[in-house]
Amino acid sequence: MNLCHFLRLKRSEIIDDWVRQLSRTTSDRYSKRQLSELRETVARAYDGNYSVICNHDWQPIEEFIVFITRMRLERGFSLSEVQKAFGIFRIIMINRLPLVFQGEDLSNALLSVNNSVDVTINRFSEYFQGKHEEEMQGFLEKLEDQVEKRTEQLFNSENRYRTLVEDISDGYFVCHKDRLIFANQALGEMLGREPETLVGKEYSTLFAGTEDQLASASNHEVFKSEAVKVDGTRFPVEIKISRVRYDGLPALAGICRDITERMASVQKELEHERLVVIGRIATIFAHEIRNSLSSIKVNVRILQRKLDLVENDTRRMEIILRDIDKLDKILQDTLLFSRPLEISPHWYDINELLGKAVQRFDVLLAAAGILLQIELDGDLPELKVDSNSMDIVFDNLITNAIEALRKSLDKRLTISTRFRQKDGADDLVEIVVADSGCGMRETELELIFQPFYSTRENGIGLGLSNVARVIEQHGGSIIVASKINQGTTFTVVLPWQK
């Protein structure tokens, strides 16, 4: 039996296995898809691989790449998720082929499968990224158009505001030959003077830089200026000029309004709009960079398997992969910070979630020589939380503890839980992460939950800020206590209700 005969014979069986693994182990998005849809896409992927391996014909797999890219982009799938889906075919074949082939036949069969899967993933990645970039460009253009329209709306809103009926509480004055011949009480209070002292004053001594504007102003014209107080300080005003006759003399009547707060409000709103756009663009770029990092990581893994690396080269490859994971963590924190936090709470065993978090750090804790002590309350009831968000909390607190213990001689990390029952109030669940590390100063404790503040040399200062957001979203609180060279204790307090 050759490989092609085997692929034809086992087609239905392998497709069933592929669909089963795809729906159970790849990602939440795949697990939520209909099995009929997964079977259709997997069957096309299988037939495409068969065409490459047995007929050396790339057209079917190329057509499938176009089809699956459009489908997965529309449903919000990431590059790495679909790469994993393609890779399942390789895993299945690695498990099945040794049961049928041996020796050189097995090597040739595995090589054919690997070549087909590797080239397919590479071609898909290039096409997927190209389409994703097209979508990103279109989204950026749409954002620019929205910002332009919003700016125009703000401008029109400001103009409409100018035409509103002026209240007499605004400053009011009358000028004849560039000198005030009348001023009301409100204008005197605005400038810090008695109204009668303003009469006879030159307009230019009370309002800076608008002499020409006043002389050439048309009837009902509105313009901005700066009013000068008696102590010399200036503040922005808006002046509406009307041509009138006062005591039989041709004059200019002006209504003066202090627009300090309005200017600040408009500036704040424009700044908010700018920050929103920056946040959205940062999110797009962060997604794009994470996709590229995933592609780099996949290809480094492939090179590790294919190349005969000496010891130093193997270490360099591991350094590359470690730095990729570090960048991915930074991007994950950035994405979480730049978008609204949405949680989907369900009932979970907090001890179990915490235990899984500790397992993710087993290797790091052992490598750092940290003595771990776990004290979990066996009577702790299930708590309604968002598990993904709580993973962020646990991972950040444990990571910070490991970093704090890096240069400490006494390397102890204690993680505990406790259920506190209170009469007449909500019961509480406490999660404590305590280390015996370097500790923090009082001035640092006041700032650690602020965005972009970090006590670490290479930190970006978003980890604890995101932790605080998650805890707040769950209706809880986080307390920190620390002493220099004695350690730090973070206590997460979450409400529990029956």
C-alpha positions as CSV (number, residue, x, y, z in Angstrom):
1,M,0.0,0.0,0.0
2,N,1.4,3.4,-0.9
3,L,0.6,6.8,0.7
4,C,-2.0,7.8,-1.9
5,H,-3.9,4.5,-1.6
6,F,-3.9,5.0,2.2
7,L,-5.2,8.5,2.0
8,R,-8.1,7.4,-0.3
9,L,-8.9,4.4,1.9
10,K,-8.9,6.3,5.2
11,R,-10.4,9.6,3.9
12,S,-13.7,9.5,5.9
13,E,-12.0,8.2,9.1
14,I,-9.3,10.9,9.1
15,I,-11.7,13.7,8.3
16,D,-13.9,12.6,11.3
17,D,-10.8,12.6,13.5
18,W,-9.8,16.0,12.2
19,V,-13.2,17.5,12.8
20,R,-13.3,16.0,16.4
21,Q,-9.9,17.5,17.3
22,L,-10.7,20.9,15.6
23,S,-14.0,21.3,17.6
24,R,-12.5,20.2,21.0
25,T,-8.9,21.5,21.3
26,T,-8.2,24.3,18.9
27,S,-10.1,27.4,20.3
28,D,-13.4,28.6,21.6
29,R,-14.3,30.0,18.2
30,Y,-13.9,26.6,16.5
31,S,-15.8,24.8,19.3
32,K,-18.8,27.1,18.7
33,R,-19.0,26.4,14.9
34,Q,-21.5,23.9,13.6
35,L,-20.0,20.4,13.0
36,S,-21.5,20.4,9.5
37,E,-19.5,23.5,8.6
38,L,-16.3,22.1,10.1
39,R,-16.8,18.8,8.2
40,E,-17.2,20.7,4.9
41,T,-14.1,22.9,5.4
42,V,-12.0,19.9,6.7
43,A,-13.0,17.8,3.7
44,R,-11.9,20.5,1.3
45,A,-8.6,20.9,3.2
46,Y,-8.1,17.1,3.2
47,D,-8.8,16.9,-0.6
48,G,-6.5,19.8,-1.2
49,N,-3.6,18.1,0.7
50,Y,-4.3,14.9,-1.2
51,S,-4.1,16.8,-4.5
52,V,-0.7,18.3,-3.5
53,I,0.7,15.0,-2.2
54,C,-0.5,12.6,-4.9
55,N,-1.1,14.8,-8.0
56,H,1.4,17.6,-7.3
57,D,-1.6,19.9,-8.1
58,W,-1.8,23.1,-5.9
59,Q,-4.9,24.6,-7.4
60,P,-7.5,22.9,-5.1
61,I,-5.6,24.0,-1.9
62,E,-5.1,27.5,-3.3
63,E,-8.8,27.8,-4.0
64,F,-9.5,26.5,-0.5
65,I,-7.1,29.1,1.1
66,V,-9.0,31.9,-0.6
67,F,-12.3,30.4,0.6
68,I,-11.3,29.8,4.2
69,T,-9.5,33.1,4.6
70,R,-12.7,35.0,3.6
71,M,-14.8,32.8,5.9
72,R,-12.5,33.1,9.0
73,L,-11.8,36.8,8.6
74,E,-15.6,37.5,8.5
75,R,-16.0,35.5,11.8
76,G,-13.1,37.2,13.6
77,F,-10.6,34.2,13.6
78,S,-6.9,35.0,14.3
79,L,-4.1,33.8,12.0
80,S,-2.7,31.4,14.7
81,E,-6.1,29.7,15.2
82,V,-6.4,28.8,11.5
83,Q,-2.7,27.8,11.4
84,K,-3.4,25.3,14.2
85,A,-6.4,24.0,12.3
86,F,-4.2,23.2,9.3
87,G,-1.6,21.7,11.5
88,I,-4.0,19.1,12.9
89,F,-3.7,17.1,9.7
90,R,0.1,16.7,10.4
91,I,-0.6,15.5,13.9
92,I,-3.1,12.9,12.8
93,M,-0.8,11.6,10.1
94,I,2.2,11.4,12.5
95,N,0.1,9.2,14.7
96,R,-1.4,7.0,12.0
97,L,1.3,6.5,9.4
98,P,3.7,4.4,11.7
99,L,0.9,1.9,12.1
100,V,1.0,1.2,8.3
101,F,4.4,2.2,7.0
102,Q,7.9,1.4,8.1
103,G,11.5,2.4,7.3
104,E,12.1,4.4,4.2
105,D,8.4,4.2,3.2
106,L,7.4,5.8,6.5
107,S,10.1,8.6,6.1
108,N,8.9,9.4,2.6
109,A,5.3,9.5,3.7
110,L,6.0,11.8,6.6
111,L,8.1,14.0,4.4
112,S,5.3,14.4,1.9
113,V,2.8,15.2,4.5
114,N,5.1,17.7,6.2
115,N,6.0,19.5,3.0
116,S,2.3,19.7,2.1
117,V,1.2,21.1,5.5
118,D,4.2,23.5,5.8
119,V,3.8,25.0,2.4
120,T,0.0,25.2,2.8
121,I,0.4,27.1,6.2
122,N,3.0,29.5,4.7
123,R,0.8,30.3,1.6
124,F,-2.3,30.7,3.8
125,S,-0.4,32.9,6.2
126,E,0.8,35.2,3.4
127,Y,-2.7,35.4,1.9
128,F,-4.4,35.8,5.2
129,Q,-2.1,38.7,6.3
130,G,-2.5,40.4,3.0
131,K,-6.3,40.3,3.3
132,H,-6.1,41.4,6.9
133,E,-4.0,44.4,5.9
134,E,-6.6,45.4,3.3
135,E,-9.3,45.3,5.9
136,M,-7.1,47.3,8.3
137,Q,-6.5,49.9,5.6
138,G,-10.2,50.2,4.9
139,F,-10.9,50.5,8.6
140,L,-8.3,53.3,9.0
141,E,-9.8,55.2,6.1
142,K,-13.3,54.8,7.7
143,L,-11.9,56.1,11.0
144,E,-10.3,59.1,9.3
145,D,-13.6,59.9,7.6
146,Q,-15.4,59.7,11.0
147,V,-12.9,61.9,12.7
148,E,-13.3,64.5,9.9
149,K,-17.0,64.5,10.2
150,R,-16.9,64.7,13.9
151,T,-14.5,67.7,13.7
152,E,-16.9,69.4,11.3
153,Q,-19.8,68.7,13.7
154,L,-17.8,70.3,16.6
155,F,-17.1,73.3,14.5
156,N,-20.7,73.7,13.5
157,S,-21.8,73.2,17.2
158,E,-19.5,76.0,18.3
159,N,-20.9,78.4,15.6
160,R,-24.4,77.5,16.7
161,Y,-23.5,78.3,20.2
162,R,-22.3,81.8,19.3
163,T,-25.7,82.6,17.9
164,L,-27.6,81.8,21.0
165,V,-29.5,84.6,22.8
166,E,-27.0,86.4,25.0
167,D,-27.9,86.6,28.7
168,I,-27.6,90.1,30.4
169,S,-25.3,88.4,33.0
170,D,-22.6,88.6,30.3
171,G,-20.4,91.6,30.1
172,Y,-21.9,94.5,28.1
173,F,-20.1,97.6,26.9
174,V,-20.5,100.5,24.4
175,C,-17.6,102.0,22.5
176,H,-17.3,105.3,20.8
177,K,-14.1,106.1,18.9
178,D,-12.3,103.1,20.5
179,R,-13.1,104.2,24.1
180,L,-15.8,102.7,26.4
181,I,-18.7,105.1,27.2
182,F,-20.7,102.4,29.1
183,A,-19.9,99.2,30.9
184,N,-22.3,97.0,32.9
185,Q,-21.7,95.4,36.3
186,A,-21.0,92.0,34.9
187,L,-18.2,93.3,32.7
188,G,-16.7,95.0,35.8
189,E,-16.8,91.8,37.8
190,M,-15.3,89.9,34.9
191,L,-12.3,92.3,34.7
192,G,-12.0,92.8,38.4
193,R,-12.9,96.5,38.3
194,E,-15.7,98.8,39.2
195,P,-17.9,99.5,36.1
196,E,-17.5,103.2,36.4
197,T,-13.7,103.0,36.3
198,L,-14.0,101.3,32.8
199,V,-15.7,104.3,31.2
200,G,-13.2,106.3,29.2
201,K,-10.7,103.4,29.0
202,E,-9.3,102.5,25.6
203,Y,-10.7,99.3,24.2
204,S,-7.2,98.0,23.5
205,T,-6.2,98.2,27.2
206,L,-9.1,95.9,28.2
207,F,-9.1,93.5,25.3
208,A,-5.7,92.4,23.8
209,G,-4.9,92.1,20.2
210,T,-8.2,93.0,18.6
211,E,-8.0,96.7,17.8
212,D,-8.3,96.2,14.1
213,Q,-11.1,93.6,14.5
214,L,-13.2,96.1,16.4
215,A,-12.7,98.9,13.9
216,S,-13.6,96.7,10.9
217,A,-16.3,94.6,12.6
218,S,-19.5,94.2,10.7
219,N,-22.9,94.3,12.4
220,H,-23.5,91.3,14.6
221,E,-20.0,89.9,14.0
222,V,-18.7,87.5,16.6
223,F,-14.9,87.1,17.3
224,K,-12.6,85.8,20.0
225,S,-10.2,87.9,22.0
226,E,-8.4,88.0,25.4
227,A,-9.8,90.1,28.3
228,V,-7.2,91.7,30.6
229,K,-7.9,91.8,34.3
230,V,-6.7,94.6,36.6
231,D,-3.8,92.4,37.7
232,G,-2.7,91.8,34.2
233,T,-3.9,88.2,33.8
234,R,-5.7,87.3,30.6
235,F,-8.5,84.9,29.8
236,P,-10.4,84.0,26.6
237,V,-13.6,85.8,25.8
238,E,-16.1,85.8,22.9
239,I,-17.4,89.3,21.8
240,K,-20.4,90.0,19.7
241,I,-20.5,93.4,18.1
242,S,-23.5,95.4,17.0
243,R,-23.6,98.8,15.4
244,V,-25.9,101.1,17.4
245,R,-26.5,104.7,18.3
246,Y,-25.9,105.6,22.0
247,D,-26.9,109.0,23.2
248,G,-27.3,110.0,19.6
249,L,-23.7,109.0,18.8
250,P,-22.7,106.2,16.4
251,A,-21.2,103.5,18.5
252,L,-20.3,99.8,18.8
253,A,-22.1,97.7,21.4
254,G,-20.4,94.6,22.6
255,I,-21.6,91.6,24.5
256,C,-18.6,89.8,26.2
257,R,-18.7,86.3,27.4
258,D,-16.0,84.4,29.4
259,I,-15.4,81.2,27.4
260,T,-12.6,79.7,29.5
261,E,-14.7,76.6,30.4
262,R,-16.1,76.2,26.9
263,M,-12.6,76.4,25.4
264,A,-11.4,73.8,27.9
265,S,-14.4,71.6,27.2
266,V,-14.0,71.7,23.4
267,Q,-10.3,71.0,23.8
268,K,-11.0,68.1,26.1
269,E,-13.5,66.6,23.7
270,L,-11.2,67.0,20.7
271,E,-8.4,65.4,22.8
272,H,-10.8,62.6,23.8
273,E,-11.7,62.0,20.1
274,R,-8.0,61.9,19.3
275,L,-7.2,59.4,22.0
276,V,-10.1,57.2,20.9
277,V,-8.7,57.1,17.4
278,I,-5.2,56.4,18.7
279,G,-6.6,53.6,20.9
280,R,-8.3,52.0,17.9
281,I,-5.3,52.3,15.7
282,A,-3.1,50.9,18.5
283,T,-5.5,47.9,18.8
284,I,-5.3,47.2,15.1
285,F,-1.5,47.4,15.0
286,A,-1.3,45.3,18.1
287,H,-3.5,42.6,16.5
288,E,-1.4,42.7,13.3
289,I,1.9,42.5,15.2
290,R,0.6,39.5,17.3
291,N,-0.3,37.7,14.0
292,S,3.2,38.3,12.7
293,L,4.7,37.1,15.9
294,S,2.6,33.9,15.7
295,S,3.9,33.4,12.2
296,I,7.5,33.9,13.2
297,K,7.1,31.5,16.1
298,V,5.6,28.8,13.9
299,N,8.4,29.1,11.4
300,V,11.1,29.1,14.1
301,R,9.6,25.9,15.5
302,I,9.7,24.4,12.0
303,L,13.3,25.4,11.6
304,Q,14.1,23.8,15.0
305,R,12.8,20.6,13.7
306,K,14.3,20.7,10.3
307,L,17.8,22.0,11.0
308,D,20.7,20.3,12.8
309,L,21.5,23.0,15.3
310,V,24.6,23.0,17.5
311,E,24.3,24.0,21.2
312,N,24.7,27.7,20.8
313,D,22.3,27.9,17.9
314,T,19.7,25.9,19.8
315,R,20.1,28.4,22.7
316,R,19.7,31.3,20.2
317,M,16.5,29.8,18.9
318,E,15.1,29.5,22.5
319,I,16.1,33.2,23.1
320,I,14.1,34.1,20.0
321,L,11.0,32.2,21.2
322,R,11.3,33.6,24.8
323,D,11.4,37.2,23.4
324,I,8.5,36.4,21.1
325,D,6.5,35.3,24.2
326,K,7.6,38.5,26.1
327,L,6.4,40.7,23.2
328,D,3.1,38.8,23.0
329,K,2.5,39.5,26.7
330,I,3.2,43.2,26.2
331,L,0.8,43.3,23.3
332,Q,-1.8,41.3,25.2
333,D,-1.6,43.9,28.1
334,T,-1.8,46.8,25.5
335,L,-4.9,45.3,23.8
336,L,-6.7,44.7,27.1
337,F,-5.9,48.3,28.2
338,S,-7.0,49.9,25.0
339,R,-10.5,48.5,24.7
340,P,-13.5,48.4,27.0
341,L,-13.4,45.5,29.4
342,E,-16.3,43.0,28.9
343,I,-16.7,40.0,31.2
344,S,-19.0,37.0,31.0
345,P,-19.3,35.6,34.5
346,H,-20.0,31.9,35.3
347,W,-19.7,29.8,38.4
348,Y,-16.2,28.6,39.0
349,D,-14.1,26.9,41.7
350,I,-11.5,29.7,42.5
351,N,-9.1,27.2,44.0
352,E,-9.1,25.2,40.7
353,L,-8.6,28.4,38.6
354,L,-5.7,29.4,41.0
355,G,-4.2,25.9,40.8
356,K,-4.1,26.0,37.0
357,A,-2.5,29.4,37.1
358,V,0.2,28.1,39.4
359,Q,0.8,25.1,37.0
360,R,1.5,27.6,34.2
361,F,4.4,28.9,36.3
362,D,5.9,25.6,37.5
363,V,8.9,25.7,35.3
364,L,9.7,29.4,36.1
365,L,9.3,28.9,39.8
366,A,11.6,25.8,39.8
367,A,14.2,27.6,37.7
368,A,14.2,30.6,40.0
369,G,14.5,28.4,43.1
370,I,11.4,29.8,44.6
371,L,9.8,27.9,47.5
372,L,6.0,27.8,46.8
373,Q,3.5,27.4,49.6
374,I,-0.2,27.0,48.8
375,E,-2.9,27.4,51.4
376,L,-6.3,26.9,49.9
377,D,-9.6,27.1,51.9
378,G,-11.3,23.8,51.3
379,D,-14.7,25.3,52.2
380,L,-14.4,28.0,49.5
381,P,-17.7,28.1,47.6
382,E,-17.9,28.5,43.8
383,L,-17.7,32.2,42.7
384,K,-19.3,33.8,39.7
385,V,-16.4,35.3,37.7
386,D,-15.1,35.5,34.2
387,S,-12.4,32.9,34.1
388,N,-10.3,34.5,31.3
389,S,-10.2,37.8,33.2
390,M,-9.2,36.1,36.5
391,D,-6.4,34.3,34.6
392,I,-5.1,37.8,33.8
393,V,-5.2,38.7,37.5
394,F,-3.5,35.6,38.7
395,D,-0.8,35.6,35.9
396,N,0.1,39.2,36.6
397,L,0.3,38.8,40.4
398,I,2.4,35.7,40.2
399,T,4.7,37.2,37.5
400,N,5.3,40.3,39.7
401,A,6.1,38.1,42.7
402,I,8.6,36.1,40.7
403,E,10.2,39.3,39.5
404,A,10.3,40.7,43.1
405,L,12.1,37.5,44.3
406,R,14.7,37.5,41.5
407,K,17.5,39.1,43.6
408,S,16.2,38.0,47.0
409,L,18.1,35.4,49.1
410,D,14.9,34.3,50.8
411,K,12.7,33.2,47.9
412,R,9.3,32.4,49.3
413,L,5.9,32.7,47.6
414,T,2.7,32.1,49.4
415,I,-0.7,31.8,47.6
416,S,-3.8,31.4,49.7
417,T,-7.6,31.7,49.6
418,R,-10.1,32.3,52.4
419,F,-13.9,32.5,52.7
420,R,-15.1,35.3,55.1
421,Q,-18.7,35.1,56.2
422,K,-20.2,38.5,57.4
423,D,-23.5,39.0,59.2
424,G,-25.8,41.4,57.4
425,A,-23.5,41.9,54.5
426,D,-22.2,40.1,51.4
427,D,-19.8,37.2,52.2
428,L,-16.3,37.7,50.8
429,V,-13.7,35.6,49.0
430,E,-10.1,36.6,49.6
431,I,-7.2,35.6,47.3
432,V,-3.7,36.4,48.7
433,V,-0.4,36.4,46.8
434,A,2.5,37.2,49.1
435,D,6.3,37.2,48.4
436,S,9.4,37.8,50.5
437,G,11.0,39.9,47.8
438,C,12.4,43.4,47.5
439,G,9.3,45.2,48.6
440,M,8.1,48.8,47.6
441,R,8.2,52.2,49.0
442,E,5.1,54.1,50.1
443,T,5.5,56.5,47.1
444,E,5.5,53.5,44.8
445,L,2.5,51.9,46.4
446,E,0.5,55.0,45.6
447,L,1.2,54.7,41.9
448,I,1.4,51.0,41.0
449,F,-2.2,50.8,39.7
450,Q,-1.8,53.8,37.4
451,P,-1.3,53.0,33.7
452,F,2.2,53.1,32.4
453,Y,3.8,53.2,35.9
454,S,6.3,50.4,36.5
455,T,8.9,49.6,39.1
456,R,10.6,47.2,36.7
457,E,13.3,48.5,34.4
458,N,11.7,47.0,31.3
459,G,8.1,47.1,32.3
460,I,5.4,49.1,30.5
461,G,3.2,49.5,33.5
462,L,-0.1,48.0,32.2
463,G,-0.2,44.7,34.1
464,L,-1.5,45.9,37.5
465,S,-3.6,48.6,35.9
466,N,-5.4,45.8,34.0
467,V,-5.6,43.7,37.2
468,A,-7.4,46.6,39.0
469,R,-9.8,47.1,36.1
470,V,-10.7,43.4,36.2
471,I,-11.3,43.3,39.9
472,E,-13.3,46.5,39.8
473,Q,-15.5,45.0,37.0
474,H,-16.2,42.1,39.3
475,G,-17.3,44.5,42.1
476,G,-14.3,43.7,44.2
477,S,-11.2,45.5,45.4
478,I,-7.4,44.9,45.6
479,I,-5.3,45.8,48.6
480,V,-1.5,45.9,48.6
481,A,0.9,46.0,51.6
482,S,4.7,46.2,51.2
483,K,7.9,46.8,53.1
484,I,11.4,47.3,51.7
485,N,13.4,44.1,51.8
486,Q,10.6,42.2,53.5
487,G,8.1,41.6,50.7
488,T,4.8,42.5,49.2
489,T,1.3,41.1,49.8
490,F,-1.6,41.6,47.3
491,T,-5.1,40.7,48.6
492,V,-7.9,40.4,46.1
493,V,-11.4,40.7,47.7
494,L,-14.4,39.5,45.7
495,P,-18.0,39.6,46.9
496,W,-19.9,36.3,47.1
497,Q,-23.7,36.1,46.9
498,K,-25.9,33.0,47.1
